[in-house]
């Protein structure tokens, strides 16, 4: 009898430890993907190219699939943590781990894609590290699917649907916000506060071994490299980033043209960077009435600089002061104040801690409050039963 109880306790402990490992990993992976859906989109495109399937997959498919994958990971992790729909959740978790383990084994063998993108730009793993991680998670998924009845519920069955709906709604809105605007947490090299000239010089001179900015360059349409020459100009300057003009959103062109006119009046340099050919640049100018100068840069690098096509950067003495998506470009007039005297010219530094605090405030806090209310109700029911039994 004692041995049976000990085995039962060990099963409970092992199943719940595996459940927590999977839950934390899935929630973290889902959140970082939802924070940067376009980064996941670009990674899926890399997968499609490596598999030779990119040409027959429509361009508009990758972004919705990226959001759906992130939401699925977040949903499964959330359900595992709270013990919601234990049988269905553990089966889907095992199925997902089978697929992901096979995919990452293929990646490790072929090295077709250098970084799997499992945790976005927040954590980078080699292909073999990723495969090893997935093997561990696969065996953890086997444990939880075998002993799913041992998983402790943190919420009553009656309220499971409400928490699941809340989690999915939050995940969808978070992904939608970060698609329309920019990621609320910037894990990439070109974050606000980066001193680009200094970072480039440190890498070129061997002072930095990370090489995070090695592919950043600005070339005129005549092929002349003007990277440092342009970045080291003193004062304010605007950089319009449009990786591929053929796919760029032209709905914000009035704001961009007005901003360029404002820069002409105030004497601020304004440059557009793209990887598109001159024919596409000429077509863009005819379509939008753009009068600003264009220069060439690597398209992959531009997609890393800002997750919008087009996106806008404000620099001061080479330091990135602000970044905007095409959906929230600044509105300026010809007679607007100079940047030196306006809020627009101030560095809008959003720290990761501030973004995490917002996530906690808008998601975790209401979740904890509802869980506490649910636990209090359970306690009241148990207390009533105890009183009845006592009588």
C-alpha positions, 0 to 999 in steps of 0.5 A: 500500500505504501509503495503504491502511494509513493508511486502515485506521488512520484507520477504526480510530481513527474507529470506536473514538473513536465507540465510546468516545463512545457507550459513555461516554454510554450507561453514564452515562445508564443509571447515573443512571437506575438510581440514580433509577428513579422519576424516569425513571418520572415522566418517562415519565408526562410523555411519555405525557401529552404524547402523549395516551396516559396514560389507556390505559396501566396505572399499573404499566407505567411503572416496569418500562419505566423500569428496562428502558430504563435497563438497556438503555442501560447494557448497550449502553454496557458492550458497546460499551466492551468490544467484546462482540458487536460486530455485534449491539450496534452494530445495536441501538445504531443502532436506539435512536439512530434512535428517540431522535433522532426523539423528541427532534426532536418534543420540540424542535419541540413543547416538550411536555416541558421536559426530556427526562430523558436524564440524569435530574436529574444533567444538565439539557439543553434540548430542542434541546440534547438533539436536537443531542446525539442527532444527534451520537450517531446519526452515531457509531452509523452509524460503529460499525455500518459498521466494527464489525469495527474495534472492539477487544475488551478481553475474549476472546470466551470470557469475554464472556457472563460479563461481560455477565451480571455487568453486567446483574445489577449493573444490575438489583440497583442499580435494585431497591435504589433503588426499594425504598429511596432513590437512593444519589446524590441529584441533586435540590434537597431533598438531606440538608443543605439549609436549606429556609427559607434556600433559600426566602428566597433565592429569594423575595428574588432572591438566588438565580436558580436557582429550584429551590424556587419550587414548595415550599409548605405550605397548611392544609386551610383554604387558609392558607399556613404554609410558613415558619411551620412550617419555622422552628419551632426543633428537630426535626420530622418531615414525612411526604410522600405525594404521592398517598394513593390510591397510597400504600403503607400497609404501614408505617403501624404504624411511622408511627403509632408515630413520631407517638406518640413525637413527641407524647410528646417534643413534636416537630411532625409533619405529613403533606403530600399533594396528595390531596383531603380525601375521600382524606385522610379515607379514609386516616385511617379505613384506617390510624388516622392521627391526625396533621395533614395539609396540602396541597402540589403533587404534582409537588413532593412527588415531587421531595422524596422518591422514595417514597410515602409517604416521611419527612423529619427536619428540625432548624431547617429543615435536612433531616437525614434521609430514609427510604423507606417500606421502611426507616422508623425504629423507635421506642418511646414510651420511646425516647431524645429525638432530641438524645441518639440517633443517629436525630437526627444528620445522616446526610450521604451525599456523592456521592463516598461513593456513587461510591466504593461503586459503584466498589468493588462494580462497577468493581473486580471488573470490572477484576480479571476483565479483568486475569485475562483479559488475563494469560491472553491474554498467556500464550497468546501467549507459548506460541505465540511459544515454539513458533514460535521452536523 
